[in-house]
Amino acid sequence: MAAGPKTTIELATPKDVAAGSGGVYTSTYNLTSGADGIITLPGLKGFDAPPYSLFYDELAALDGGYPRHSRATSRELFIPVFLTAPDRPGLLALKRGLIAALNPTLGPCRITFTEGDGSRRFIDAYYVDGARGDEGQDISGLLWLKYGLIFRALDPFFYSGSAQTIKFTTGSLEVIPFFGEPFLGRSFINKAHSLNGSSTITITGDVDTWPTWTIHGPATSMTFTRKVPNAPDQAFTVNAGLSESQTLVIDTRPRRKSVIDPVTGENLWRLLGPSPNLWPISPGLNEVFIDVANVGAETSVSLTYSPRFQSA
């Protein structure tokens, strides 16, 4: 059987690190081609399903237990690498530059997998161990060395290499004859995801993700609602008066939640209504209601999200 296109692995380290002593530092290392003097060895671990914790209660009078909920926990990633250089000073520069770049106090690294079809998935993870060094006979030599790099991903899911955007507008409804083409057994077809009405949007990925909303005026009060099957609706409101030249950005992602003016950078969290539920969207179909008062021809709302996956 012929081998398929090769998967490319890249390691992007925090970009504000100085060059390693005596060498040229680059923020991204290709761990597949060996062009940067580093190549991945067999033995990758931790790049498929994340670990889960299951919470449950043991039953007093019956066998077994009763499930409460489960959650994905942070995951450990292991990348064995081989470093080589044409001379000893070159190897020292490569090693020192990599160690400086991995410093977790500067932030997480980004590990990206690119498949032969061009699709990309990445995960952000902090270096925690593996580059201490070992002078054993099979571990290092004059012009080469091996590390088993260990990373900790606090967000255990992989993200798509490209964000997806769904736009809602004040678009019109087009009348279609009952026996026209296409025949749908109804008289109206929504030409676009519309404001002030129900829209069904399709989300890709494996798990819930949190979107960023971009609102272009004119608009005043706004309510964003998601219908959840067999559960109460999820909703938040925004009380803002936007002119046709103003924009508001609402980031609902955990640990990044914010409401800002993208031009001035002003924090506008105060514009959210009481007890806001900055809801996620789920893989598959989602029923969404966006009600906006005092809209104009230029009014639009964009939902942008990065699909999340359980594996690379």
Secondary structure as a PSIPRED ss2 file (coil, helix, strand):
# PSIPRED VFORMAT (PSIPRED V4.0)

   1 M C   1.000  0.000  0.000
   2 A C   1.000  0.000  0.000
   3 A C   1.000  0.000  0.000
   4 G C   1.000  0.000  0.000
   5 P C   1.000  0.000  0.000
   6 K C   1.000  0.000  0.000
   7 T C   1.000  0.000  0.000
   8 T E   0.000  0.000  1.000
   9 I E   0.000  0.000  1.000
  10 E E   0.000  0.000  1.000
  11 L E   0.000  0.000  1.000
  12 A E   0.000  0.000  1.000
  13 T C   1.000  0.000  0.000
  14 P C   1.000  0.000  0.000
  15 K C   1.000  0.000  0.000
  16 D C   1.000  0.000  0.000
  17 V C   1.000  0.000  0.000
  18 A C   1.000  0.000  0.000
  19 A C   1.000  0.000  0.000
  20 G C   1.000  0.000  0.000
  21 S C   1.000  0.000  0.000
  22 G C   1.000  0.000  0.000
  23 G C   1.000  0.000  0.000
  24 V C   1.000  0.000  0.000
  25 Y C   1.000  0.000  0.000
  26 T C   1.000  0.000  0.000
  27 S C   1.000  0.000  0.000
  28 T E   0.000  0.000  1.000
  29 Y E   0.000  0.000  1.000
  30 N E   0.000  0.000  1.000
  31 L C   1.000  0.000  0.000
  32 T C   1.000  0.000  0.000
  33 S C   1.000  0.000  0.000
  34 G C   1.000  0.000  0.000
  35 A C   1.000  0.000  0.000
  36 D C   1.000  0.000  0.000
  37 G C   1.000  0.000  0.000
  38 I E   0.000  0.000  1.000
  39 I E   0.000  0.000  1.000
  40 T E   0.000  0.000  1.000
  41 L C   1.000  0.000  0.000
  42 P C   1.000  0.000  0.000
  43 G C   1.000  0.000  0.000
  44 L C   1.000  0.000  0.000
  45 K E   0.000  0.000  1.000
  46 G C   1.000  0.000  0.000
  47 F C   1.000  0.000  0.000
  48 D C   1.000  0.000  0.000
  49 A C   1.000  0.000  0.000
  50 P C   1.000  0.000  0.000
  51 P C   1.000  0.000  0.000
  52 Y E   0.000  0.000  1.000
  53 S E   0.000  0.000  1.000
  54 L E   0.000  0.000  1.000
  55 F E   0.000  0.000  1.000
  56 Y E   0.000  0.000  1.000
  57 D E   0.000  0.000  1.000
  58 E E   0.000  0.000  1.000
  59 L C   1.000  0.000  0.000
  60 A C   1.000  0.000  0.000
  61 A C   1.000  0.000  0.000
  62 L C   1.000  0.000  0.000
  63 D C   1.000  0.000  0.000
  64 G C   1.000  0.000  0.000
  65 G E   0.000  0.000  1.000
  66 Y E   0.000  0.000  1.000
  67 P E   0.000  0.000  1.000
  68 R E   0.000  0.000  1.000
  69 H E   0.000  0.000  1.000
  70 S E   0.000  0.000  1.000
  71 R E   0.000  0.000  1.000
  72 A E   0.000  0.000  1.000
  73 T C   1.000  0.000  0.000
  74 S C   1.000  0.000  0.000
  75 R E   0.000  0.000  1.000
  76 E E   0.000  0.000  1.000
  77 L E   0.000  0.000  1.000
  78 F E   0.000  0.000  1.000
  79 I E   0.000  0.000  1.000
  80 P E   0.000  0.000  1.000
  81 V E   0.000  0.000  1.000
  82 F E   0.000  0.000  1.000
  83 L E   0.000  0.000  1.000
  84 T E   0.000  0.000  1.000
  85 A C   1.000  0.000  0.000
  86 P C   1.000  0.000  0.000
  87 D C   1.000  0.000  0.000
  88 R H   0.000  1.000  0.000
  89 P H   0.000  1.000  0.000
  90 G H   0.000  1.000  0.000
  91 L H   0.000  1.000  0.000
  92 L H   0.000  1.000  0.000
  93 A H   0.000  1.000  0.000
  94 L H   0.000  1.000  0.000
  95 K H   0.000  1.000  0.000
  96 R H   0.000  1.000  0.000
  97 G H   0.000  1.000  0.000
  98 L H   0.000  1.000  0.000
  99 I H   0.000  1.000  0.000
 100 A H   0.000  1.000  0.000
 101 A H   0.000  1.000  0.000
 102 L H   0.000  1.000  0.000
 103 N C   1.000  0.000  0.000
 104 P H   0.000  1.000  0.000
 105 T H   0.000  1.000  0.000
 106 L H   0.000  1.000  0.000
 107 G C   1.000  0.000  0.000
 108 P C   1.000  0.000  0.000
 109 C E   0.000  0.000  1.000
 110 R E   0.000  0.000  1.000
 111 I E   0.000  0.000  1.000
 112 T E   0.000  0.000  1.000
 113 F E   0.000  0.000  1.000
 114 T E   0.000  0.000  1.000
 115 E C   1.000  0.000  0.000
 116 G C   1.000  0.000  0.000
 117 D C   1.000  0.000  0.000
 118 G C   1.000  0.000  0.000
 119 S C   1.000  0.000  0.000
 120 R E   0.000  0.000  1.000
 121 R E   0.000  0.000  1.000
 122 F E   0.000  0.000  1.000
 123 I E   0.000  0.000  1.000
 124 D E   0.000  0.000  1.000
 125 A E   0.000  0.000  1.000
 126 Y E   0.000  0.000  1.000
 127 Y E   0.000  0.000  1.000
 128 V E   0.000  0.000  1.000
 129 D E   0.000  0.000  1.000
 130 G C   1.000  0.000  0.000
 131 A C   1.000  0.000  0.000
 132 R C   1.000  0.000  0.000
 133 G C   1.000  0.000  0.000
 134 D C   1.000  0.000  0.000
 135 E C   1.000  0.000  0.000
 136 G C   1.000  0.000  0.000
 137 Q C   1.000  0.000  0.000
 138 D C   1.000  0.000  0.000
 139 I C   1.000  0.000  0.000
 140 S E   0.000  0.000  1.000
 141 G C   1.000  0.000  0.000
 142 L C   1.000  0.000  0.000
 143 L C   1.000  0.000  0.000
 144 W E   0.000  0.000  1.000
 145 L E   0.000  0.000  1.000
 146 K E   0.000  0.000  1.000
 147 Y E   0.000  0.000  1.000
 148 G E   0.000  0.000  1.000
 149 L E   0.000  0.000  1.000
 150 I E   0.000  0.000  1.000
 151 F E   0.000  0.000  1.000
 152 R E   0.000  0.000  1.000
 153 A E   0.000  0.000  1.000
 154 L C   1.000  0.000  0.000
 155 D C   1.000  0.000  0.000
 156 P C   1.000  0.000  0.000
 157 F C   1.000  0.000  0.000
 158 F E   0.000  0.000  1.000
 159 Y E   0.000  0.000  1.000
 160 S E   0.000  0.000  1.000
 161 G C   1.000  0.000  0.000
 162 S C   1.000  0.000  0.000
 163 A C   1.000  0.000  0.000
 164 Q E   0.000  0.000  1.000
 165 T E   0.000  0.000  1.000
 166 I E   0.000  0.000  1.000
 167 K E   0.000  0.000  1.000
 168 F E   0.000  0.000  1.000
 169 T E   0.000  0.000  1.000
 170 T C   1.000  0.000  0.000
 171 G C   1.000  0.000  0.000
 172 S C   1.000  0.000  0.000
 173 L E   0.000  0.000  1.000
 174 E E   0.000  0.000  1.000
 175 V E   0.000  0.000  1.000
 176 I C   1.000  0.000  0.000
 177 P C   1.000  0.000  0.000
 178 F C   1.000  0.000  0.000
 179 F C   1.000  0.000  0.000
 180 G C   1.000  0.000  0.000
 181 E C   1.000  0.000  0.000
 182 P C   1.000  0.000  0.000
 183 F C   1.000  0.000  0.000
 184 L C   1.000  0.000  0.000
 185 G C   1.000  0.000  0.000
 186 R C   1.000  0.000  0.000
 187 S C   1.000  0.000  0.000
 188 F E   0.000  0.000  1.000
 189 I E   0.000  0.000  1.000
 190 N E   0.000  0.000  1.000
 191 K C   1.000  0.000  0.000
 192 A C   1.000  0.000  0.000
 193 H C   1.000  0.000  0.000
 194 S E   0.000  0.000  1.000
 195 L C   1.000  0.000  0.000
 196 N C   1.000  0.000  0.000
 197 G E   0.000  0.000  1.000
 198 S E   0.000  0.000  1.000
 199 S E   0.000  0.000  1.000
 200 T E   0.000  0.000  1.000
 201 I E   0.000  0.000  1.000
 202 T E   0.000  0.000  1.000
 203 I E   0.000  0.000  1.000
 204 T C   1.000  0.000  0.000
 205 G C   1.000  0.000  0.000
 206 D C   1.000  0.000  0.000
 207 V E   0.000  0.000  1.000
 208 D C   1.000  0.000  0.000
 209 T E   0.000  0.000  1.000
 210 W C   1.000  0.000  0.000
 211 P C   1.000  0.000  0.000
 212 T E   0.000  0.000  1.000
 213 W E   0.000  0.000  1.000
 214 T E   0.000  0.000  1.000
 215 I E   0.000  0.000  1.000
 216 H E   0.000  0.000  1.000
 217 G C   1.000  0.000  0.000
 218 P C   1.000  0.000  0.000
 219 A E   0.000  0.000  1.000
 220 T E   0.000  0.000  1.000
 221 S E   0.000  0.000  1.000
 222 M E   0.000  0.000  1.000
 223 T E   0.000  0.000  1.000
 224 F E   0.000  0.000  1.000
 225 T E   0.000  0.000  1.000
 226 R E   0.000  0.000  1.000
 227 K E   0.000  0.000  1.000
 228 V C   1.000  0.000  0.000
 229 P C   1.000  0.000  0.000
 230 N C   1.000  0.000  0.000
 231 A C   1.000  0.000  0.000
 232 P C   1.000  0.000  0.000
 233 D C   1.000  0.000  0.000
 234 Q E   0.000  0.000  1.000
 235 A E   0.000  0.000  1.000
 236 F E   0.000  0.000  1.000
 237 T E   0.000  0.000  1.000
 238 V E   0.000  0.000  1.000
 239 N E   0.000  0.000  1.000
 240 A E   0.000  0.000  1.000
 241 G E   0.000  0.000  1.000
 242 L E   0.000  0.000  1.000
 243 S C   1.000  0.000  0.000
 244 E C   1.000  0.000  0.000
 245 S C   1.000  0.000  0.000
 246 Q C   1.000  0.000  0.000
 247 T E   0.000  0.000  1.000
 248 L E   0.000  0.000  1.000
 249 V E   0.000  0.000  1.000
 250 I E   0.000  0.000  1.000
 251 D E   0.000  0.000  1.000
 252 T C   1.000  0.000  0.000
 253 R C   1.000  0.000  0.000
 254 P C   1.000  0.000  0.000
 255 R C   1.000  0.000  0.000
 256 R C   1.000  0.000  0.000
 257 K C   1.000  0.000  0.000
 258 S E   0.000  0.000  1.000
 259 V E   0.000  0.000  1.000
 260 I E   0.000  0.000  1.000
 261 D C   1.000  0.000  0.000
 262 P C   1.000  0.000  0.000
 263 V C   1.000  0.000  0.000
 264 T C   1.000  0.000  0.000
 265 G C   1.000  0.000  0.000
 266 E C   1.000  0.000  0.000
 267 N E   0.000  0.000  1.000
 268 L C   1.000  0.000  0.000
 269 W H   0.000  1.000  0.000
 270 R H   0.000  1.000  0.000
 271 L H   0.000  1.000  0.000
 272 L E   0.000  0.000  1.000
 273 G C   1.000  0.000  0.000
 274 P C   1.000  0.000  0.000
 275 S C   1.000  0.000  0.000
 276 P C   1.000  0.000  0.000
 277 N C   1.000  0.000  0.000
 278 L C   1.000  0.000  0.000
 279 W C   1.000  0.000  0.000
 280 P C   1.000  0.000  0.000
 281 I E   0.000  0.000  1.000
 282 S C   1.000  0.000  0.000
 283 P C   1.000  0.000  0.000
 284 G E   0.000  0.000  1.000
 285 L E   0.000  0.000  1.000
 286 N E   0.000  0.000  1.000
 287 E E   0.000  0.000  1.000
 288 V E   0.000  0.000  1.000
 289 F E   0.000  0.000  1.000
 290 I E   0.000  0.000  1.000
 291 D E   0.000  0.000  1.000
 292 V E   0.000  0.000  1.000
 293 A C   1.000  0.000  0.000
 294 N C   1.000  0.000  0.000
 295 V C   1.000  0.000  0.000
 296 G C   1.000  0.000  0.000
 297 A C   1.000  0.000  0.000
 298 E C   1.000  0.000  0.000
 299 T C   1.000  0.000  0.000
 300 S E   0.000  0.000  1.000
 301 V E   0.000  0.000  1.000
 302 S E   0.000  0.000  1.000
 303 L E   0.000  0.000  1.000
 304 T E   0.000  0.000  1.000
 305 Y E   0.000  0.000  1.000
 306 S C   1.000  0.000  0.000
 307 P C   1.000  0.000  0.000
 308 R E   0.000  0.000  1.000
 309 F E   0.000  0.000  1.000
 310 Q C   1.000  0.000  0.000
 311 S C   1.000  0.000  0.000
 312 A C   1.000  0.000  0.000
